[in-house]
Amino acid sequence: MSPEQLKAAMHVLAKVLNERWEPKRQDDRSFAFPWVAGSIPLTCYVQINPDMEGFIFRGIHSLPFEPAKRSLAAEFIHRINYAQPIGNWAIDLDSGDVRFKNGVYFRGGELTENMIRNVIDASLFFVYNDIMGFVKLQTGGALSDAMNARGKDHGVGTTKGMKVPGRPPT
């Protein structure tokens, strides 16, 4: 991807993000923006990597898991990732940070507005679907409670920097 192509793709990405959020430019390849899944705030990060010709999404849960609950979170992640059609959850067992990861390679092609929208919206859908399971575990719930919380409608929240409610399109 040439510098000119990166600049054009970043312009398209900024346009898409500015429709719904007030993104913060991180560097010449990435933006961060706030999003709320129900009432749970997350920091989202998107990046165009011209070297690998990839578009990357990360949704970072704002509250790390305490050490005693990290193995339970890892078990939960293992169970939900197995059936996950795209993207995946991950935990850093040293810090307790949890994030959803997704992306697309456009190798040899063009990163289109439609590809950007599809990656972001699909990612937000799965974050919304699963986030309350993580909250259940963090508040003392059992693995079965977390599994049962998945896919439930837990309302729509808003946060500073968002221009629309937090529920992704279905």
N, C-alpha and C positions, 0 to 999 in steps of 0.2 A: 504494500500500500504506500503510495507516494505521499509526501507531505501535503500536496494539494488535495488528494483524495481524503486524507485524514481531516483536513480543515473543513471540507465539504460535509463529511460524515458527522463531525462534531456540531456543525451548524444544524443539521437535521435532528441530531440527538437533543440539542438545546431546545429546538422548536417543540419536540414531543414532550419533553419534561416541563417546559414552561406552560403548557396547557393545563397542568394539574398541580404543579408544585412551584416553589421558589428554590430552584436548585442552586447549590454553591459549587462554583468551579474549583476543582481540586488541583488540577494541573492541565497541561495541554491535551490530555487524553481522558479525563474523567470528571464526573460530577457526583456530589452527594446530595441527598434530599431526604426530608423527614416523611415518615408515613406511619399511620396508626392502623393496626389490625384490630378492629373492635375498639378496645380501650388500651391496647398495648402498643406503646411507641417503639418504633424501630428506626434505625438509620439505614437508608438504602444507598448503595454505591453502584454506579455504572461506569464502565470503562471500555474504550475502543483500544484494542492492542494491535497496532499496525504491523508489528513484527510477526505475530502469530495469526494475523488476520482473523481476530475474534472479537466478539462483543460479549462482555461479562457483566452479570448482575450479581450483587450480594445484598441480602437483607440481614442486618445484624440486630439480634435481640439485645435490648438495652441493659438487661440485668444478667450478669454472669451467674452461673451456677456455683454454689458454695461447694467446697471439696467433697463433703460427705454425700452430695447428691449427684455428682458427676457421672458415676458409673450407671446410675438409674437413667440419667439423661441419655447416655450412650446406648443403653438397651432400647429406650424409646426410639431413638434415631435409627437404630438398626432395624427395628420393626417397621417403621414408616417408610424408610428408604427402599426396602425390599420391593414394595408395590408401587413406588413412586414412578410415574411414567416418564417424567423429565425433571431435571434438577435434583438436588439432594440437600439434606441437612448435614451439618458437621458440628462437632464440638472440639474445642481445644482443651484436652484433659488437664493441661497445666494451668490455664487461666480461667477455665469455665465458660469462655465465650462460645456462643451458639450462633450459627448463621445458616441461611439458606443460600445455595449457590446454583447458578444457572448460566447458560450462555449459548452462543452459536458461533460456529466457524463459517466464514464466508469466503474462504480461500479461493483466490482467483476470480472472485465475483465482487459484487457491490453490496455493501451493507445498506439495506433499504429501510425506509421509514416503517414499512410493514413488519420487517424482521425485528426492528427495535421494539415496536409496540407489542408484538407477540411474545418476545422474551420477557419484557417488563410485566405485562398483564398476566401471563401464565405464572410467573414467579410470585406476584402478589396474591394470586388465587391460592397457590399452595401454602404460602405463609399464613394467609387468613385461615385456611383450612386446619392448620396444625398448631398455631401459636398457643391456643388455650391449653393444649396438652402439656406444653412446657411450663405454663403458669401453674397448672395443677400439680406438677411435680415439685415446683419451687415452693409451693405453699403446703407441702406435706402430703399430697395425694399419692395414691399407689399407681403403679403402672397401668392397671386396669382403668383407673379414673382418667388418666391421661389419654389412653386409647379411646375411651368413650367420649371425651371432649372434642375429638377431631370431627370436623365437618359441621359442627353446630353453628347456628347463627348467633354470634355473641355481640351483635349490635355494630353500629358504625360510629367511629370516633373522629375527631378532628384535632389537629395540632397546629401550632404556629408554622407557617411556611407551606401549608397545604391550601390549595385553592378549591378543592372538592372533598367530599367525605371520603373516608378511608376504605370503604369496601370496593374491591376490584370488580370490573365487569364480569358477569357470569355468562 
